Amino acid sequence: MTKAISLTAELAEVRCAIEGARFIADALATHSLDSREQELQAPVSITAILVLAAARPPAPFFS
């Protein structure tokens, strides 16, 4: 069975993930994070978000 996936929805999910990573990177760059722990966790979080976005399996069929 082939499941139809909306290309618009798929791209919106990836865009939201990348925007989230950018938000964290901006907060880190501008020293807007609340604690040293958050500053240390930020690069790990950014990397994880981008890895997950890049690893999204290609959809077999777009509607």
Buried (B, 14 or more C-beta within 10 A) or exposed (E): EEEEBEEEEBEEEEEEBBEBBEEBBEBBEEEEBEEEEBBEBBEEBBEEBBEEBEEEEEBEEEE
